[in-house]
């Protein structure tokens, strides 16, 4: 079983005046190459400060990337950080595995 994962950013929320993105909505779709069975998950990334409290990014801080300069890869890196990417791919894999196993069974009566 070889599952291909496709991550995408569905929407972003920003402070218009500064271009600081504080929320990104993501989606991950996994599809098994052999059976074409798939499953998806979606969620949100919320920017937090060093204490883990939701906060608006400081647009004057070193390393800040202006909204117009962001790429989908930049934002997906935020979304996947802290094990979120690995955990969601594992959940998708588990769901696909269950779907494939269930498809190997059937119900009914012989008459």
C-alpha angles and dihedrals in degrees: 000000000000115000122197116207123206116193123192140171110236100184143346132211119211143169101255096211095053104021090233110157111215100168135031126184115213140186132200123195122190123194127183109231095215103044101021088228110151145183134184140204132191136190147145136268114215119194113238135188124239090280092055094253118138108257142158112258116254105247090199094055123110111262095027111145116211116239092244090054098050120111127203088248090057093052094043089054088059091047094050096044123116094031096299092122094049093044094051093046088052091051091049091048091051092050093049091048090052092049092050092048092048091051089058089063130066141191134216142085128278095237 
